[in-house]
Amino acid sequence: MALDHRLPVTELHVVAAELDPSQRKLNALQEYLSERGMTAVDLLSRAFQQYVGDSAASLTVDNPQTTDDGNLRPWKKAKQELLSKHV
């Protein structure tokens, strides 16, 4: 189909669709994965490593919103500041 060449399905499209439960059964997703010999788990794991990397590994299991010294993580602090500003 000519549309496939003009608007190709990229890995990022497939990752986004896999994260949306209503889109997981699309034929284009299954074709993309089978052409590459991958499973959805393989794809999502690879995307996680690529876009998130080791920064997620630094989160603690006990309290992922605080650092070891008890201070809020920078993203959590920024979120709270925005909430207090706009609420």
N, C-alpha and C positions, 0 to 999 in steps of 0.2 A: 504494500500500500504506500502511495506517495506521501501520505501524512506521516508515516514512520520516519521518513528521511528529513522531513521539514521540522517535525517536533519529536525528536528522539526521546525515549524514556531513559533518564539518567539514573545513576545509583542513588542520588539524593531524592529523586522522585519516589523510587521504590522504598527507600527507608521511611520517608514520610507516610507513604501509603500503608506500610507495614505497622506503623505506630497508630494508625486509625483502624480500629476493629471493623468498621463498616466497609473498608476498602481491601481487606486482606484476601478476598476471593477473586479479585480481578484477574482476568486471563493474562494481561500484560505483565503482571507481577510474577506469576508462575512461569511464564515464558522467559522472562529476564533471568530468573533464578536458575531455571533448568539449562539455559544456554551457557551459563557460567559454572554449572555444576555446584551450585551453592544451595544452602538452606536459608530460610529466613533468619534463623539464629546466627548462622555464620555472618550474614550480611549485617545484622544489627550489632553483633559483637565487633566487627571490623569498624563500623561507623562510630560506635561508642569510643573505641580506641583512637580513631582519627579525630573526632570532634571534641571529645571530653578528655581523653588521655589519662594520665596518672593523677590529675588534679582531684578526681573523685576518690582515688585511693587514700588521699590524705584526710578524708572525713572519718571521724571516729564513730564507732558503733554506738557508744553510750549516749553521746549528745552531739550529733553532727552539726549543730548550729553554733557550737562554741569551740574555741581553740583550747589547747592544753592548759593555758594559764587562766581559763575561765572567761576570757573576753569573747564578745560576739565575733563571728567571722565577718570579714568586710562586706560580703554580699548580704548577709543578714542585717547588719547595721545599716547599710544603705537602704534596704527594703523598709526597715522600721522608720527611718528618717523620712522616706517618701510617703509612707502611710500617715505619719503624724502631720506632715505638711499638707496633704490633700484630703484629710478626713475632717 
